[in-house]
Amino acid sequence: MEMILRRFAGIFILVSLLLAYFHSLYWLWFTAFVGFNLLQSSFTNFCPLELILKKIGVGQGSATPR
């Protein structure tokens, strides 16, 4: 689950930076939002994306990591 969360965070940050560069600087607010969520989850151990992924069944299988 942790690997999936890191991938999502990385993808969100990179996509928002590309959108800020090519479309509007307001997309940097989304980058800040992702960064803030990463910071707060390190203190509170609460991650909204983790709740969403668990509800749709991601990471609950018994597959071995690659």
C-alpha positions in Angstrom: 0.0 0.0 0.0 2.8 2.4 0.9 4.4 1.9 -2.5 1.1 2.7 -4.3 0.6 5.9 -2.2 4.1 7.1 -3.0 3.5 6.5 -6.7 0.2 8.4 -6.6 1.9 11.3 -4.8 4.7 11.4 -7.3 2.4 11.3 -10.3 0.1 14.0 -8.8 3.0 16.3 -8.1 4.6 15.8 -11.6 1.3 16.2 -13.4 0.4 19.4 -11.5 3.9 20.8 -12.2 3.4 20.1 -15.9 0.0 21.7 -15.8 1.4 24.7 -14.0 4.1 25.1 -16.6 1.9 24.6 -19.7 -1.5 25.9 -18.5 -1.8 28.0 -15.4 0.3 28.7 -12.3 -2.7 28.1 -10.2 -2.0 24.3 -10.5 0.8 24.9 -8.0 -1.9 25.1 -5.4 -2.6 21.4 -6.1 1.1 20.6 -5.7 1.0 22.4 -2.3 -2.1 20.4 -1.3 -0.4 17.1 -2.1 2.7 18.2 -0.2 0.7 19.3 2.8 -1.1 16.0 2.9 2.2 14.1 2.8 3.4 16.2 5.7 0.3 15.9 7.8 0.1 12.1 7.2 3.7 11.7 8.5 2.5 13.2 11.9 -1.1 11.8 12.1 -0.8 8.6 10.1 -4.0 9.6 8.3 -4.1 9.6 4.5 -7.3 10.3 2.6 -6.0 8.4 -0.5 -5.3 5.3 1.6 -8.9 5.3 2.7 -10.1 5.6 -0.9 -7.8 2.8 -2.1 -8.9 0.5 0.7 -12.6 1.1 0.0 -12.1 0.0 -3.7 -10.1 -3.0 -2.6 -6.6 -2.0 -3.6 -3.8 -3.7 -1.6 -5.9 -6.3 0.1 -4.9 -9.2 -2.0 -2.3 -11.8 -1.1 -0.1 -11.1 -4.2 3.7 -10.9 -3.7 5.4 -7.6 -4.3 7.3 -7.2 -7.5 
